[in-house]
Amino acid sequence: MLLLVITLPFLLIRLSEVPATWFDEGINLTAARTLAETGVYGLRSAEGLRPADPAIQSGPPLIVLLAALHPVIGPNIMAARLLVVLFGLLTLVVLYLLAYRMYGLPSAYLSIWILLILPGENTGSFIMQSRQFLGEIPAAMFLLLAMLLLLNDELSLKHNILIGLCLGIASALKSQVLVLVLVTLVVRALYAAGQERETLKRWVVILAVMFAVYGLDMGWRALMAGPMLDDNSAVLREGIAIHIFPFRALTNLRDRQVLFRLALVILAVGGTLALYRTYPAFIPKQHGQRRVERFLMVLISVWIVWYALASIGWIRYAFICLVLCTLLLGRLGGWFWQQTPWLNSRLRYLLLTFFGAALMFIGEGSLLANSQGRDFYQVMDYVERNIPADAPILTWEWPAVYQTNHQYLLPETRVTNAITAPSFMRDRYEYDPAIFDPLPHCPRYLLYGSFSVDRIVLGEAVKEINLVPIYSVGPYELYEIPLESLREQAPEC
């Protein structure tokens, strides 16, 4: 309870402003509003709906939840983030219960503190992830819940179905989870094939339920996509090649953030194995504990190999892996705790709590003081007060689409792929400015925002037009597009 009390201020102070809402979060928010107002799972833009757009980062379980609340709360970033704060608190509770049942009180307490103080940027730390409408936190919670169920020594059919259900929901929330959990489950099933038949049957049931849940998710997306399914699939394949499997090992292994996370997993898995080899008496006695520990070691090992060698290496892609990793790091810390019985136990808990809270303040304090979120609300307030609701605004600021009722023209997801690929893999891709032409839709205003490459894509589209600046704050810049200049480039306007 004390941990939750200490954590709450870090989760709630300036929640609507910090971190500043950004591209991926804005897409998730817009998807929820679009579903609530149109019944279509997709994105809306001035030129029409984009059903089941593959840019939506977090799956239907989270999007549908916010959409169901939309008639009550309206477009409310604070309320949307509160949903994820709740998932964050539940994640801490499930992590604590799992670590406590596996390794005891000291390890459970240490696991929580390790998770809370692990450094990271806006999408790399637990506190900042819990303050954004993204799918990582709820996906991590369902993965931990699956392992908590897997911890039972005797697993009935009901247990296996519930485990598969949790893994399926986690996969629907974050598509990376499907690939990595699938590899882990296949490894465990193959290993079980050489053991008793009942063990193999259990993993087959779990796999079947997980696939059934994910199949429902994909089927619903396909139904929503309708005639756009083929185009969406092509864009999705491009996105997977760019973000999920670009195979940038040489680049990633020169990144300090990647190396830090790789070192943590090596310490967690290697340290645990070394501990058991040196002190066999510390090997868990219960069958359920050993089952979860083996599953956990395989999963985080597969995850970090993919992250470091195959993925684009974004810090956010390793977040769930680190959440799971804290279980083993807490295990090692708990062992060290047992080697120092000379220090009063209550005093140790008090010191750990004090230093943990201090490290959280040092790590997150400057982020909580960031002003960019306030800048976003200021520019949105200006738009609502001064821009006609039917005047198309050219932008790449997806949170604006959620926040106001104005008409926004935004680049399609294929443009996102086209600009992301050369940004990270210049040797393989080159951006083609001709891929995006918004002028036939007659934009009257241009809004630059937090997505820095918008200056390249949007600027290229209107470079021949004389822009008139009318408002700016922080990174946000609003321009009017003179109608005469626009008609010179697009006579139909």
C-alpha positions in Angstrom: 0.0 0.0 0.0 2.9 2.4 0.8 4.3 1.8 -2.6 1.1 2.8 -4.3 0.8 5.9 -2.1 4.3 7.0 -3.1 3.7 6.2 -6.8 0.4 8.0 -7.1 1.7 11.6 -7.2 4.2 10.6 -9.9 1.3 9.2 -11.9 -1.2 12.0 -11.4 0.6 15.4 -11.1 0.0 17.3 -14.4 -1.3 14.1 -16.0 -3.0 15.8 -18.9 0.1 17.8 -19.8 3.1 15.5 -19.1 4.3 14.0 -21.3 3.0 16.1 -24.1 0.6 14.0 -26.2 2.2 12.9 -29.4 1.9 11.0 -32.7 1.2 7.4 -31.5 -0.9 8.4 -28.5 -2.9 10.9 -30.7 -3.7 8.1 -33.2 -5.0 5.8 -30.4 -7.1 8.6 -29.0 -8.5 9.5 -32.4 -9.3 5.8 -33.1 -11.4 5.7 -29.9 -13.2 8.9 -30.8 -13.8 7.7 -34.4 -15.2 4.4 -33.1 -17.5 6.2 -30.6 -18.9 8.7 -33.1 -19.0 6.7 -36.4 -19.0 3.0 -35.3 -15.9 2.5 -37.5 -12.7 1.2 -36.0 -10.3 3.6 -37.8 -9.1 7.2 -38.1 -10.9 10.3 -39.4 -9.5 13.0 -41.5 -11.0 15.9 -43.5 -11.0 13.7 -46.7 -13.0 10.9 -45.0 -12.6 7.8 -42.7 -9.7 5.5 -42.8 -11.2 2.2 -41.6 -8.9 -0.1 -39.6 -5.9 2.0 -40.4 -2.7 0.0 -39.6 -1.2 3.1 -37.9 -3.3 2.4 -34.8 -0.6 1.2 -32.4 -2.7 -0.2 -29.6 -5.3 -2.9 -30.2 -9.1 -2.9 -29.8 -9.3 -3.9 -26.1 -8.0 -0.5 -25.1 -9.6 1.5 -27.9 -13.0 0.0 -27.4 -12.9 0.8 -23.6 -12.2 4.5 -24.2 -14.8 4.6 -27.0 -17.4 3.2 -24.6 -16.7 6.0 -22.2 -16.6 8.7 -24.9 -20.4 9.6 -24.7 -19.8 10.4 -21.0 -16.3 12.1 -20.9 -16.1 13.4 -24.5 -12.7 14.2 -26.0 -10.8 14.2 -22.7 -7.0 13.4 -22.6 -7.0 13.5 -18.8 -9.7 10.9 -18.5 -8.1 8.7 -21.2 -4.8 8.8 -19.4 -6.5 8.0 -16.1 -7.6 4.7 -17.7 -3.9 3.7 -18.3 -3.0 5.0 -14.8 -5.4 2.5 -13.4 -3.8 -0.3 -15.5 -0.4 0.9 -14.3 -1.5 0.5 -10.6 -3.0 -2.9 -11.4 0.3 -3.9 -13.1 2.2 -3.1 -9.9 -0.2 -5.1 -7.9 0.0 -8.2 -10.2 3.8 -7.9 -10.4 4.0 -7.7 -6.6 1.7 -10.7 -6.1 3.6 -12.8 -8.7 7.1 -11.9 -7.2 5.8 -12.5 -3.7 4.4 -16.0 -4.5 7.5 -16.9 -6.4 10.3 -15.5 -4.2 9.0 -13.9 -1.1 8.5 -10.4 0.3 12.0 -8.9 -0.1 12.1 -9.9 -3.8 8.6 -8.6 -4.4 9.4 -5.2 -2.8 12.7 -5.0 -4.8 11.0 -5.9 -8.1 8.5 -3.0 -7.7 11.3 -0.5 -6.9 13.5 -1.7 -9.7 10.6 -1.2 -12.2 9.8 2.3 -10.7 13.4 3.6 -10.9 14.6 2.1 -14.2 15.5 5.1 -16.3 14.0 5.8 -19.7 12.7 8.6 -21.9 9.0 9.5 -22.4 8.2 5.9 -23.5 11.0 4.0 -21.7 10.1 4.3 -18.0 7.1 2.8 -16.1 5.9 6.2 -14.8 5.8 7.8 -18.2 4.3 4.8 -19.9 1.5 4.8 -17.3 0.8 8.4 -18.1 -0.1 7.9 -21.8 -2.9 6.3 -23.7 -0.7 3.5 -25.1 -1.0 -0.3 -25.1 2.2 -1.3 -23.4 1.0 -1.0 -19.8 -2.2 -3.1 -20.1 -0.4 -5.6 -22.3 2.3 -6.0 -19.6 -0.4 -6.4 -17.0 -2.1 -9.3 -18.9 1.2 -11.0 -19.5 1.9 -10.9 -15.7 -1.6 -12.1 -15.0 -1.1 -15.0 -17.3 2.1 -15.9 -15.4 0.3 -15.6 -12.1 -2.3 -18.1 -13.3 0.5 -20.3 -14.7 2.0 -20.4 -11.2 -0.6 -22.8 -9.9 0.9 -26.3 -9.4 -2.2 -28.0 -10.7 -3.5 -26.5 -13.9 -7.0 -27.4 -14.9 -8.6 -26.8 -18.3 -10.1 -23.6 -16.9 -6.7 -22.3 -15.9 -5.3 -23.1 -19.4 -8.1 -21.3 -21.1 -7.7 -18.2 -18.8 -3.9 -18.2 -19.5 -4.5 -18.3 -23.2 -7.2 -15.6 -22.9 -4.7 -13.3 -21.1 -2.0 -13.9 -23.6 -4.4 -13.4 -26.5 -5.6 -10.0 -25.0 -1.9 -8.9 -24.5 -1.2 -9.9 -28.2 -4.3 -7.9 -29.4 -3.1 -4.9 -27.4 0.5 -5.0 -28.8 1.2 -7.0 -31.9 4.8 -7.5 -31.0 3.7 -9.6 -28.1 2.0 -12.1 -30.4 5.3 -12.9 -32.2 7.5 -13.1 -29.1 5.0 -15.0 -27.0 4.3 -17.3 -29.9 8.0 -18.2 -30.2 8.2 -18.8 -26.5 5.1 -21.0 -26.4 6.3 -23.0 -29.4 9.7 -23.6 -27.6 7.9 -24.6 -24.4 5.5 -26.9 -26.4 8.4 -28.6 -28.2 10.2 -29.1 -24.9 7.0 -30.5 -23.4 6.7 -33.0 -26.3 9.5 -35.0 -24.8 7.8 -35.1 -21.4 4.4 -36.2 -20.2 1.5 -36.0 -22.6 -0.5 -33.8 -20.2 2.1 -31.1 -20.3 2.1 -30.9 -24.1 -1.7 -30.8 -24.1 -1.7 -27.8 -21.7 0.6 -25.7 -24.0 -1.5 -26.7 -27.1 -4.7 -25.5 -25.3 -3.0 -22.2 -24.3 -1.8 -21.7 -27.9 -5.2 -22.4 -29.3 -7.0 -20.0 -27.0 -4.4 -17.3 -27.7 -4.8 -17.7 -31.4 -8.6 -17.7 -31.1 -8.6 -14.3 -29.3 -6.1 -12.8 -31.7 -8.1 -14.3 -34.6 -11.2 -12.5 -33.4 -9.2 -9.3 -33.2 -7.9 -9.7 -36.8 -11.3 -10.7 -38.1 -12.9 -7.6 -36.6 -10.2 -5.4 -38.1 -10.7 -7.1 -41.5 -14.4 -6.6 -41.3 -14.0 -2.9 -40.5 -11.4 -2.5 -43.3 -13.8 -3.8 -45.9 -12.6 -2.8 -49.4 -9.5 -1.2 -47.8 -8.2 -4.5 -46.5 -5.7 -5.1 -49.3 -4.3 -1.6 -49.1 -4.1 -1.8 -45.3 -2.3 -5.1 -45.5 0.3 -3.8 -47.9 0.9 -0.8 -45.6 1.1 -3.0 -42.6 3.7 -5.3 -44.3 5.8 -2.2 -45.1 5.5 -1.1 -41.4 6.6 -4.5 -40.2 9.6 -4.4 -42.5 10.6 -0.9 -41.2 9.9 -1.2 -37.5 9.6 -4.8 -36.4 12.1 -6.6 -38.6 14.5 -4.2 -40.3 17.5 -6.2 -38.9 19.6 -3.2 -37.7 21.9 -5.2 -35.4 25.1 -3.2 -36.2 23.3 0.1 -35.6 21.4 -1.1 -32.5 24.4 -2.5 -30.8 26.1 0.9 -30.9 23.2 2.5 -29.1 23.7 3.0 -25.4 20.0 2.6 -24.6 19.9 -0.7 -26.4 23.1 -1.9 -24.7 21.8 -0.9 -21.3 18.6 -3.0 -21.8 20.5 -5.9 -23.2 22.9 -5.8 -20.2 19.9 -5.8 -17.8 18.4 -9.0 -19.4 21.8 -10.7 -19.4 22.3 -9.9 -15.7 18.7 -11.1 -14.9 18.9 -14.4 -16.8 22.6 -15.1 -16.4 22.6 -14.1 -12.8 19.7 -16.3 -11.9 21.2 -19.3 -13.7 24.6 -18.6 -12.0 22.9 -18.4 -8.6 21.2 -21.8 -9.1 24.4 -23.4 -10.3 26.3 -22.1 -7.3 23.6 -22.5 -4.7 21.2 -25.3 -5.9 19.3 -25.0 -2.6 17.8 -21.7 -4.0 16.2 -23.5 -7.0 12.4 -23.1 -6.5 10.8 -26.2 -5.0 7.3 -25.9 -6.3 6.6 -27.1 -9.9 4.5 -24.0 -10.7 7.4 -21.7 -9.7 9.8 -23.6 -11.9 7.3 -23.6 -14.8 6.8 -19.8 -14.6 10.6 -19.1 -14.2 11.4 -21.2 -17.3 8.7 -19.5 -19.4 9.9 -16.1 -18.2 13.6 -16.7 -19.0 12.7 -17.9 -22.5 10.3 -15.0 -23.2 12.7 -12.2 -22.1 15.6 -13.8 -23.9 13.6 -14.1 -27.1 12.4 -10.5 -26.6 15.8 -8.9 -26.1 17.3 -10.8 -29.0 14.6 -9.5 -31.3 14.9 -6.0 -29.8 18.6 -5.7 -30.1 19.2 -7.5 -33.4 16.0 -7.4 -35.5 13.9 -4.4 -34.4 14.3 -0.7 -35.1 15.6 -0.4 -31.6 13.2 2.2 -30.2 13.3 2.3 -26.5 9.6 1.7 -26.2 9.9 -1.7 -27.9 11.9 -3.1 -24.9 9.5 -1.7 -22.2 7.4 -4.9 -21.6 10.6 -7.0 -21.7 12.0 -4.9 -18.8 8.8 -5.1 -16.8 9.1 -8.9 -16.9 12.8 -8.7 -16.3 12.3 -7.0 -12.9 11.0 -10.3 -11.5 14.4 -12.0 -12.0 16.3 -8.8 -10.9 14.2 -8.8 -7.8 15.0 -12.4 -7.3 18.7 -11.6 -7.3 18.2 -8.7 -5.0 16.2 -10.9 -2.7 19.1 -13.4 -2.5 21.5 -10.6 -1.6 19.0 -9.4 1.0 19.2 -12.8 2.6 23.0 -12.6 2.8 22.8 -9.5 5.0 20.8 -10.6 8.1 22.9 -8.3 10.3 20.9 -5.2 9.1 17.5 -4.7 10.8 14.8 -5.8 8.3 12.4 -2.9 9.1 15.3 -0.4 8.7 16.2 -1.9 5.3 12.6 -1.4 4.0 12.6 2.2 5.3 15.9 2.9 3.6 14.9 1.3 0.4 11.6 3.3 0.4 13.4 6.5 1.0 16.1 6.1 -1.6 13.6 4.7 -4.1 11.4 7.7 -3.8 14.4 10.0 -4.0 15.5 8.3 -7.2 12.0 8.5 -8.7 12.0 12.2 -8.0 15.4 12.7 -9.6 14.5 10.6 -12.6 11.0 11.9 -13.3 11.0 15.3 -11.6 12.4 17.2 -14.6 10.0 15.4 -17.0 7.0 16.3 -14.8 8.0 20.0 -15.2 8.0 19.9 -19.0 5.9 22.7 -20.6 5.2 21.2 -24.0 1.9 19.7 -23.0 0.7 23.2 -21.8 1.8 24.5 -25.2 -0.4 22.0 -27.0 -3.5 23.1 -25.1 -2.7 26.7 -25.8 -2.6 26.2 -29.5 -5.8 24.0 -29.4 -7.5 26.8 -27.5 -6.4 29.3 -30.2 -7.7 27.0 -33.0 -11.1 26.6 -31.3 -11.5 30.4 -30.7 -10.1 31.7 -34.0 -10.3 29.1 -36.8 -13.6 28.3 -38.5 -14.6 24.7 -37.8 -15.1 23.9 -41.5 -11.7 25.3 -42.6 -9.3 22.4 -43.5 -6.1 22.5 -41.4 -3.1 20.7 -42.9 -1.2 19.0 -40.0 0.4 15.8 -38.7 -0.7 16.5 -35.2 -3.1 13.5 -34.5 -3.9 14.6 -30.9 -5.5 17.7 -32.4 -7.9 15.5 -34.3 -9.0 14.0 -31.0 -9.1 17.3 -29.1 -11.2 19.6 -31.3 -14.0 19.3 -33.9 -12.1 21.0 -36.7 -11.4 19.5 -40.1 -7.8 18.2 -40.4 -5.9 16.9 -43.4 -3.3 14.4 -42.4 -0.7 12.3 -44.3 -1.7 8.7 -44.7 0.2 5.8 -43.0 2.0 5.0 -46.2 3.6 8.5 -45.9 4.6 7.7 -42.4 6.4 4.6 -43.6 7.9 6.6 -46.5 9.4 9.2 -44.1 10.4 6.8 -41.2 12.3 4.4 -43.3 14.9 6.9 -44.8 15.1 8.6 -41.4 16.5 5.4 -39.8 17.9 3.5 -42.8 19.3 6.0 -45.3 21.3 3.3 -47.0 18.1 1.4 -48.0 15.4 4.0 -48.4 14.8 7.5 -49.9 11.8 9.7 -49.3 9.8 10.7 -52.3 8.0 14.0 -51.8 5.5 13.1 -54.5 3.9 10.5 -52.2 1.8 13.2 -50.5 -0.2 16.0 -52.1 -2.8 17.7 -49.9 -3.5 20.7 -52.1 -6.5 19.2 -54.0 -8.3 19.1 -50.6 -7.8 22.9 -50.3 -6.2 23.3 -46.9 -6.7 26.9 -45.5 -4.3 26.5 -42.5 -1.1 24.7 -41.7 -0.2 23.5 -38.2 3.3 22.2 -37.4 3.4 20.2 -34.2 5.4 17.8 -32.0 6.2 15.3 -34.9 9.4 16.9 -36.1 9.4 15.4 -39.6 6.1 17.2 -40.3 8.3 20.2 -41.4 9.7 18.0 -44.2 6.5 16.3 -45.4 4.1 19.2 -45.0 6.7 21.9 -45.9 7.4 20.1 -49.1 3.7 20.1 -50.0 3.3 23.8 -49.6 6.8 25.1 -50.4 5.5 27.2 -53.4 2.8 28.9 -51.3 3.4 32.1 -49.3 2.5 31.2 -45.7 1.3 33.8 -43.2 2.2 33.0 -39.5 -0.6 33.7 -37.2 0.3 31.9 -33.9 3.2 30.0 -32.4 4.0 28.5 -29.0 6.7 26.0 -28.1 7.1 23.6 -31.1 3.6 24.4 -32.4 3.3 26.9 -35.4 0.1 27.8 -37.1 0.0 29.4 -40.5 -2.8 30.7 -42.7 -2.6 29.7 -46.4 -3.7 32.6 -48.6 -6.5 31.5 -50.9 -4.9 33.3 -53.9 -1.6 31.5 -53.4 -3.4 28.2 -52.9 -5.4 28.6 -56.2 -2.2 29.2 -58.1 -1.1 25.7 -57.1 -4.6 24.1 -57.0 -7.0 25.9 -59.4 -9.9 23.7 -58.2 -9.8 25.5 -54.8 
